[in-house]
Amino acid sequence: MADEQITTIGGCHMCKRTFSFTPATVMTFRMDPETNLPLGMTVSGAFREPTPEARARSVERHLCPDCVDRVKQLKHFMDQQSTTNFDTWQRGDS
């Protein structure tokens, strides 16, 4: 009985659907409610060390398993695109 996990119902931050999850196993990330960005991310998409104030006000957000799968598919697609080699452009006057 002691090792049994209690299921919770909550909302996915990305798709806004309600889903049930076990708090110990659900994918979570920290979000800065003031900027509405993941902790440590800038508006331009770069990463930086978050300030102590941003850490203090950050809150945990949950992702449903479907969105986690979508993010993994996007990462796989983006990784494939980054390995594409482009030919070097040659100037016409050389």
LUMDOPA-93289 format. One record per residue: residue number from 1; y, x, z of N, C-alpha, C, CB in turn. Coordinates in nm, 4 decimals. Glycine has a CB too. Layout:
residues N
+------+----------+----------+----------+----------+----------+----------+----------+----------+----------+----------+----------+----------+
! titi !       ny !       nx !       nz !      cay !      cax !      caz !       cy !       cx !       cz !      cby !      cbx !      cbz !
+------+----------+----------+----------+----------+----------+----------+----------+----------+----------+----------+----------+----------+
!  NUM !        Y !        X !        Z !        Y !        X !        Z !        Y !        X !        Z !        Y !        X !        Z !
...
+------+----------+----------+----------+----------+----------+----------+----------+----------+----------+----------+----------+----------+
end
This chain:
residues 94
+------+----------+----------+----------+----------+----------+----------+----------+----------+----------+----------+----------+----------+
! titi !       ny !       nx !       nz !      cay !      cax !      caz !       cy !       cx !       cz !      cby !      cbx !      cbz !
+------+----------+----------+----------+----------+----------+----------+----------+----------+----------+----------+----------+----------+
!    1 !  -0.1180 !   0.0804 !   0.0000 !   0.0000 !   0.0000 !   0.0000 !   0.1258 !   0.0857 !   0.0000 !  -0.0010 !  -0.0920 !   0.1179 !
!    2 !   0.1235 !   0.2000 !   0.0692 !   0.2426 !   0.2828 !   0.0814 !   0.2803 !   0.3486 !  -0.0509 !   0.2214 !   0.3887 !   0.1875 !
!    3 !   0.1803 !   0.3768 !  -0.1380 !   0.2099 !   0.4430 !  -0.2638 !   0.2437 !   0.3444 !  -0.3754 !   0.0931 !   0.5283 !  -0.3050 !
!    4 !   0.2443 !   0.2173 !  -0.3478 !   0.2744 !   0.1159 !  -0.4472 !   0.4259 !   0.1117 !  -0.4743 !   0.2231 !  -0.0224 !  -0.4001 !
!    5 !   0.4636 !   0.1125 !  -0.6011 !   0.6042 !   0.1105 !  -0.6398 !   0.6524 !  -0.0331 !  -0.6596 !   0.6258 !   0.1922 !  -0.7682 !
!    6 !   0.7732 !  -0.0624 !  -0.6144 !   0.8311 !  -0.1945 !  -0.6307 !   0.9024 !  -0.1996 !  -0.7653 !   0.9285 !  -0.2281 !  -0.5141 !
!    7 !   0.8735 !  -0.3024 !  -0.8442 !   0.9372 !  -0.3199 !  -0.9736 !   1.0740 !  -0.3839 !  -0.9552 !   0.8493 !  -0.4051 !  -1.0670 !
!    8 !   1.1709 !  -0.3332 !  -1.0306 !   1.3084 !  -0.3813 !  -1.0241 !   1.3478 !  -0.4351 !  -1.1606 !   1.4055 !  -0.2686 !  -0.9786 !
!    9 !   1.4399 !  -0.5273 !  -1.1638 !   1.4927 !  -0.5794 !  -1.2888 !   1.6369 !  -0.5324 !  -1.3017 !   1.4828 !  -0.7354 !  -1.2946 !
!   10 !   1.6704 !  -0.4781 !  -1.4176 !   1.8055 !  -0.4285 !  -1.4414 !   1.8367 !  -0.4298 !  -1.5888 !   1.8226 !  -0.2879 !  -1.3852 !
!   11 !   1.9564 !  -0.3848 !  -1.6234 !   1.9997 !  -0.3853 !  -1.7620 !   2.0018 !  -0.2467 !  -1.8228 !   2.1351 !  -0.4468 !  -1.7728 !
!   12 !   1.9720 !  -0.2402 !  -1.9512 !   1.9785 !  -0.1153 !  -2.0264 !   2.1245 !  -0.0883 !  -2.0619 !   1.8893 !  -0.1216 !  -2.1552 !
!   13 !   2.1676 !   0.0346 !  -2.0425 !   2.3065 !   0.0692 !  -2.0705 !   2.3369 !   0.0652 !  -2.2204 !   2.3380 !   0.2074 !  -2.0148 !
!   14 !   2.2386 !   0.0987 !  -2.3043 !   2.2643 !   0.1057 !  -2.4487 !   2.2548 !  -0.0304 !  -2.5164 !   2.1667 !   0.2014 !  -2.5141 !
!   15 !   2.1432 !  -0.0995 !  -2.5001 !   2.1221 !  -0.2243 !  -2.5745 !   2.1584 !  -0.3489 !  -2.4935 !   1.9776 !  -0.2336 !  -2.6189 !
!   16 !   2.1870 !  -0.3305 !  -2.3662 !   2.2297 !  -0.4388 !  -2.2758 !   2.1204 !  -0.5421 !  -2.2472 !   2.3493 !  -0.5092 !  -2.3347 !
!   17 !   1.9971 !  -0.5128 !  -2.2856 !   1.8871 !  -0.6052 !  -2.2556 !   1.8433 !  -0.5884 !  -2.1115 !   1.7678 !  -0.5821 !  -2.3508 !
!   18 !   1.7944 !  -0.6961 !  -2.0526 !   1.7380 !  -0.6916 !  -1.9191 !   1.5914 !  -0.6518 !  -1.9306 !   1.7540 !  -0.8283 !  -1.8462 !
!   19 !   1.5480 !  -0.5588 !  -1.8457 !   1.4089 !  -0.5155 !  -1.8469 !   1.3648 !  -0.4824 !  -1.7058 !   1.3895 !  -0.3941 !  -1.9397 !
!   20 !   1.2344 !  -0.4860 !  -1.6838 !   1.1806 !  -0.4518 !  -1.5515 !   1.1355 !  -0.3059 !  -1.5538 !   1.0616 !  -0.5467 !  -1.5120 !
!   21 !   1.1551 !  -0.2384 !  -1.4405 !   1.1209 !  -0.0970 !  -1.4331 !   1.0919 !  -0.0577 !  -1.2898 !   1.2336 !  -0.0106 !  -1.4904 !
!   22 !   1.0273 !   0.0567 !  -1.2755 !   1.0053 !   0.1181 !  -1.1463 !   1.1137 !   0.2239 !  -1.1288 !   0.8609 !   0.1796 !  -1.1347 !
!   23 !   1.1961 !   0.2149 !  -1.0261 !   1.3080 !   0.3077 !  -1.0107 !   1.2689 !   0.4560 !  -1.0160 !   1.3765 !   0.2803 !  -0.8811 !
!   24 !   1.1493 !   0.4895 !  -0.9725 !   1.1079 !   0.6303 !  -0.9706 !   1.0731 !   0.6829 !  -1.1100 !   0.9884 !   0.6479 !  -0.8782 !
!   25 !   1.0470 !   0.5937 !  -1.2071 !   0.9992 !   0.6393 !  -1.3373 !   1.0919 !   0.6049 !  -1.4536 !   0.8650 !   0.5811 !  -1.3634 !
!   26 !   1.1968 !   0.5281 !  -1.4307 !   1.2843 !   0.4872 !  -1.5408 !   1.3760 !   0.6033 !  -1.5805 !   1.3684 !   0.3625 !  -1.5009 !
!   27 !   1.4115 !   0.6110 !  -1.7089 !   1.5037 !   0.7130 !  -1.7578 !   1.6449 !   0.6760 !  -1.7127 !   1.4960 !   0.7264 !  -1.9137 !
!   28 !   1.7103 !   0.7687 !  -1.6429 !   1.8468 !   0.7448 !  -1.5956 !   1.9361 !   0.8609 !  -1.6369 !   1.8497 !   0.7259 !  -1.4416 !
!   29 !   2.0652 !   0.8349 !  -1.6414 !   2.1629 !   0.9405 !  -1.6634 !   2.2886 !   0.9051 !  -1.5852 !   2.1939 !   0.9590 !  -1.8156 !
!   30 !   2.3697 !   1.0057 !  -1.5576 !   2.4925 !   0.9860 !  -1.4805 !   2.6076 !   0.9575 !  -1.5761 !   2.5238 !   1.1103 !  -1.3922 !
!   31 !   2.6878 !   0.8577 !  -1.5416 !   2.7990 !   0.8143 !  -1.6244 !   2.9274 !   0.8174 !  -1.5439 !   2.7739 !   0.6737 !  -1.6805 !
!   32 !   3.0342 !   0.8669 !  -1.6037 !   3.1653 !   0.8663 !  -1.5393 !   3.2324 !   0.7332 !  -1.5735 !   3.2534 !   0.9893 !  -1.5858 !
!   33 !   3.2506 !   0.6424 !  -1.4760 !   3.3080 !   0.5116 !  -1.5079 !   3.4544 !   0.5178 !  -1.5502 !   3.2948 !   0.4209 !  -1.3894 !
!   34 !   3.5236 !   0.6247 !  -1.5166 !   3.6635 !   0.6369 !  -1.5550 !   3.6792 !   0.6660 !  -1.7041 !   3.7304 !   0.7460 !  -1.4735 !
!   35 !   3.5929 !   0.7505 !  -1.7575 !   3.5997 !   0.7862 !  -1.8997 !   3.4982 !   0.7094 !  -1.9835 !   3.5772 !   0.9355 !  -1.9170 !
!   36 !   3.4000 !   0.6462 !  -1.9197 !   3.2907 !   0.5759 !  -1.9866 !   3.2107 !   0.6700 !  -2.0765 !   3.3453 !   0.4590 !  -2.0687 !
!   37 !   3.1964 !   0.7946 !  -2.0332 !   3.1176 !   0.8954 !  -2.1042 !   3.0122 !   0.9519 !  -2.0094 !   3.2089 !   1.0092 !  -2.1597 !
!   38 !   2.9004 !   1.0013 !  -2.0647 !   2.8039 !   1.0691 !  -1.9787 !   2.8690 !   1.1863 !  -1.9068 !   2.6835 !   1.1174 !  -2.0603 !
!   39 !   2.8232 !   1.2128 !  -1.7885 !   2.8805 !   1.3179 !  -1.7042 !   2.8736 !   1.4525 !  -1.7760 !   2.8068 !   1.3254 !  -1.5684 !
!   40 !   2.9886 !   1.5177 !  -1.7907 !   2.9953 !   1.6481 !  -1.8547 !   3.0240 !   1.6445 !  -2.0033 !   2.8693 !   1.7193 !  -1.8326 !
!   41 !   3.0326 !   1.5255 !  -2.0637 !   3.0609 !   1.5155 !  -2.2066 !   3.2094 !   1.4898 !  -2.2285 !   2.9767 !   1.4038 !  -2.2714 !
!   42 !   3.2653 !   1.5565 !  -2.3285 !   3.4058 !   1.5354 !  -2.3618 !   3.4183 !   1.4283 !  -2.4696 !   3.4713 !   1.6672 !  -2.4084 !
!   43 !   3.5387 !   1.3862 !  -2.4974 !   3.5638 !   1.2844 !  -2.5997 !   3.5195 !   1.3334 !  -2.7368 !   3.7125 !   1.2464 !  -2.6028 !
!   44 !   3.5294 !   1.4639 !  -2.7624 !   3.4892 !   1.5205 !  -2.8915 !   3.3383 !   1.5390 !  -2.9041 !   3.5577 !   1.6532 !  -2.9126 !
!   45 !   3.2631 !   1.5113 !  -2.7984 !   3.1179 !   1.5241 !  -2.8033 !   3.0660 !   1.6571 !  -2.7525 !   3.0711 !   1.5039 !  -2.9423 !
!   46 !   3.1541 !   1.7461 !  -2.7124 !   3.1133 !   1.8755 !  -2.6571 !   3.0758 !   1.8581 !  -2.5095 !   3.2272 !   1.9814 !  -2.6730 !
!   47 !   3.0025 !   1.9536 !  -2.4582 !   2.9652 !   1.9497 !  -2.3172 !   3.0452 !   2.0526 !  -2.2392 !   2.8144 !   1.9746 !  -2.2999 !
!   48 !   3.0783 !   2.0183 !  -2.1161 !   3.1499 !   2.1090 !  -2.0265 !   3.1011 !   2.0827 !  -1.8852 !   3.3054 !   2.0904 !  -2.0373 !
!   49 !   3.1315 !   2.1737 !  -1.7966 !   3.0951 !   2.1561 !  -1.6559 !   3.1802 !   2.0432 !  -1.5973 !   3.1150 !   2.2893 !  -1.5750 !
!   50 !   3.1177 !   1.9393 !  -1.5400 !   3.1965 !   1.8295 !  -1.4835 !   3.2710 !   1.8727 !  -1.3573 !   3.1060 !   1.7103 !  -1.4520 !
!   51 !   3.3860 !   1.8144 !  -1.3359 !   3.4649 !   1.8441 !  -1.2172 !   3.4001 !   1.7817 !  -1.0950 !   3.6092 !   1.7936 !  -1.2333 !
!   52 !   3.4287 !   1.8318 !  -0.9760 !   3.3738 !   1.7702 !  -0.8550 !   3.4161 !   1.6233 !  -0.8396 !   3.4177 !   1.8495 !  -0.7324 !
!   53 !   3.5380 !   1.5893 !  -0.8851 !   3.5827 !   1.4502 !  -0.8773 !   3.4998 !   1.3604 !  -0.9684 !   3.7309 !   1.4396 !  -0.9142 !
!   54 !   3.4683 !   1.4104 !  -1.0888 !   3.3866 !   1.3328 !  -1.1818 !   3.2453 !   1.3150 !  -1.1266 !   3.3819 !   1.4012 !  -1.3201 !
!   55 !   3.1911 !   1.4186 !  -1.0645 !   3.0580 !   1.4070 !  -1.0024 !   3.0580 !   1.3030 !  -0.8907 !   3.0124 !   1.5432 !  -0.9468 !
!   56 !   3.1650 !   1.3014 !  -0.8110 !   3.1710 !   1.2098 !  -0.6973 !   3.1795 !   1.0636 !  -0.7420 !   3.2906 !   1.2439 !  -0.6091 !
!   57 !   3.2505 !   1.0369 !  -0.8515 !   3.2661 !   0.8973 !  -0.8943 !   3.1586 !   0.8525 !  -0.9938 !   3.4029 !   0.8780 !  -0.9563 !
!   58 !   3.0714 !   0.9444 !  -1.0376 !   2.9698 !   0.9089 !  -1.1364 !   2.8666 !   0.8134 !  -1.0780 !   2.9008 !   1.0343 !  -1.1889 !
!   59 !   2.8107 !   0.7320 !  -1.1665 !   2.7093 !   0.6336 !  -1.1283 !   2.5884 !   0.6500 !  -1.2193 !   2.7656 !   0.4881 !  -1.1364 !
!   60 !   2.4729 !   0.6089 !  -1.1697 !   2.3510 !   0.6166 !  -1.2501 !   2.3397 !   0.4948 !  -1.3397 !   2.2267 !   0.6285 !  -1.1602 !
!   61 !   2.2999 !   0.5183 !  -1.4645 !   2.2748 !   0.4116 !  -1.5607 !   2.1305 !   0.4245 !  -1.6086 !   2.3756 !   0.4179 !  -1.6811 !
!   62 !   2.0696 !   0.3124 !  -1.6425 !   1.9287 !   0.3096 !  -1.6831 !   1.9162 !   0.2858 !  -1.8331 !   1.8521 !   0.2007 !  -1.6057 !
!   63 !   1.8083 !   0.3399 !  -1.8911 !   1.7744 !   0.3178 !  -2.0311 !   1.6367 !   0.2551 !  -2.0395 !   1.7795 !   0.4499 !  -2.1115 !
!   64 !   1.6221 !   0.1526 !  -2.1248 !   1.4913 !   0.0890 !  -2.1430 !   1.4028 !   0.1797 !  -2.2286 !   1.5062 !  -0.0521 !  -2.2089 !
!   65 !   1.2724 !   0.1622 !  -2.2235 !   1.1815 !   0.2470 !  -2.3018 !   1.2068 !   0.2396 !  -2.4521 !   1.0386 !   0.2081 !  -2.2736 !
!   66 !   1.2480 !   0.1228 !  -2.5042 !   1.2768 !   0.1116 !  -2.6476 !   1.3929 !   0.2016 !  -2.6870 !   1.3080 !  -0.0338 !  -2.6851 !
!   67 !   1.4987 !   0.2050 !  -2.6062 !   1.6133 !   0.2904 !  -2.6366 !   1.5783 !   0.4382 !  -2.6218 !   1.7309 !   0.2553 !  -2.5458 !
!   68 !   1.4932 !   0.4708 !  -2.5264 !   1.4481 !   0.6098 !  -2.5117 !   1.3747 !   0.6527 !  -2.6384 !   1.3560 !   0.6262 !  -2.3867 !
!   69 !   1.2894 !   0.5641 !  -2.6923 !   1.2181 !   0.5950 !  -2.8171 !   1.3158 !   0.6116 !  -2.9332 !   1.1159 !   0.4843 !  -2.8497 !
!   70 !   1.4184 !   0.5262 !  -2.9391 !   1.5179 !   0.5374 !  -3.0462 !   1.5938 !   0.6700 !  -3.0375 !   1.6168 !   0.4197 !  -3.0397 !
!   71 !   1.6268 !   0.7116 !  -2.9166 !   1.6970 !   0.8391 !  -2.8994 !   1.6073 !   0.9552 !  -2.9421 !   1.7420 !   0.8571 !  -2.7523 !
!   72 !   1.4791 !   0.9474 !  -2.9099 !   1.3854 !   1.0523 !  -2.9519 !   1.3740 !   1.0567 !  -3.1037 !   1.2467 !   1.0294 !  -2.8891 !
!   73 !   1.3704 !   0.9392 !  -3.1699 !   1.3652 !   0.9355 !  -3.3159 !   1.4924 !   0.9943 !  -3.3761 !   1.3446 !   0.7916 !  -3.3652 !
!   74 !   1.6072 !   0.9622 !  -3.3185 !   1.7339 !   1.0167 !  -3.3669 !   1.7366 !   1.1676 !  -3.3506 !   1.8522 !   0.9532 !  -3.2925 !
!   75 !   1.6904 !   1.2180 !  -3.2367 !   1.6876 !   1.3625 !  -3.2140 !   1.5973 !   1.4311 !  -3.3161 !   1.6398 !   1.3938 !  -3.0709 !
!   76 !   1.4810 !   1.3710 !  -3.3432 !   1.3891 !   1.4275 !  -3.4417 !   1.4553 !   1.4304 !  -3.5800 !   1.2572 !   1.3459 !  -3.4462 !
!   77 !   1.5227 !   1.3220 !  -3.6172 !   1.5917 !   1.3150 !  -3.7464 !   1.7034 !   1.4191 !  -3.7543 !   1.6492 !   1.1738 !  -3.7691 !
!   78 !   1.7825 !   1.4305 !  -3.6482 !   1.8929 !   1.5262 !  -3.6470 !   1.8414 !   1.6700 !  -3.6510 !   1.9803 !   1.5050 !  -3.5229 !
!   79 !   1.7297 !   1.6964 !  -3.5844 !   1.6712 !   1.8310 !  -3.5881 !   1.6245 !   1.8665 !  -3.7289 !   1.5536 !   1.8412 !  -3.4896 !
!   80 !   1.5697 !   1.7680 !  -3.8015 !   1.5273 !   1.7923 !  -3.9392 !   1.6470 !   1.8216 !  -4.0280 !   1.4496 !   1.6722 !  -3.9936 !
!   81 !   1.7566 !   1.7505 !  -4.0068 !   1.8764 !   1.7703 !  -4.0879 !   1.9385 !   1.9071 !  -4.0635 !   1.9784 !   1.6611 !  -4.0589 !
!   82 !   1.9312 !   1.9559 !  -3.9403 !   1.9944 !   2.0841 !  -3.9082 !   1.9170 !   2.2025 !  -3.9656 !   2.0071 !   2.0996 !  -3.7574 !
!   83 !   1.7912 !   2.1842 !  -4.0032 !   1.7139 !   2.2944 !  -4.0602 !   1.7280 !   2.3008 !  -4.2119 !   1.5670 !   2.2806 !  -4.0225 !
!   84 !   1.8015 !   2.2071 !  -4.2719 !   1.8223 !   2.2090 !  -4.4155 !   1.9120 !   2.3268 !  -4.4517 !   1.8838 !   2.0758 !  -4.4641 !
!   85 !   1.8661 !   2.4093 !  -4.5445 !   1.9444 !   2.5246 !  -4.5886 !   2.0231 !   2.4869 !  -4.7136 !   1.8525 !   2.6472 !  -4.6160 !
!   86 !   2.1494 !   2.5191 !  -4.7137 !   2.2328 !   2.4943 !  -4.8290 !   2.2577 !   2.6256 !  -4.9012 !   2.3654 !   2.4275 !  -4.7880 !
!   87 !   2.2620 !   2.6190 !  -5.0329 !   2.2918 !   2.7383 !  -5.1114 !   2.4361 !   2.7803 !  -5.0860 !   2.2677 !   2.7129 !  -5.2627 !
!   88 !   2.4585 !   2.9095 !  -5.0946 !   2.5926 !   2.9620 !  -5.0769 !   2.6739 !   2.9321 !  -5.2012 !   2.5899 !   3.1137 !  -5.0478 !
!   89 !   2.7945 !   2.8837 !  -5.1780 !   2.8833 !   2.8526 !  -5.2891 !   2.9384 !   2.9821 !  -5.3472 !   2.9984 !   2.7594 !  -5.2436 !
!   90 !   2.9336 !   2.9958 !  -5.4769 !   2.9843 !   3.1154 !  -5.5451 !   3.1155 !   3.0819 !  -5.6158 !   2.8796 !   3.1700 !  -5.6470 !
!   91 !   3.2130 !   3.1697 !  -5.6018 !   3.3399 !   3.1519 !  -5.6713 !   3.3198 !   3.1757 !  -5.8216 !   3.4480 !   3.2481 !  -5.6141 !
!   92 !   3.3937 !   3.1043 !  -5.9010 !   3.3787 !   3.1166 !  -6.0468 !   3.4376 !   3.2429 !  -6.1068 !   3.4414 !   3.0001 !  -6.1125 !
!   93 !   3.5276 !   3.3119 !  -6.0338 !   3.5939 !   3.4297 !  -6.0921 !   3.5264 !   3.5611 !  -6.0545 !   3.7384 !   3.4340 !  -6.0484 !
!   94 !   3.4089 !   3.5611 !  -5.9953 !   3.3467 !   3.6883 !  -5.9584 !   3.2453 !   3.7360 !  -6.0569 !   3.2830 !   3.6772 !  -5.8264 !
+------+----------+----------+----------+----------+----------+----------+----------+----------+----------+----------+----------+----------+
end
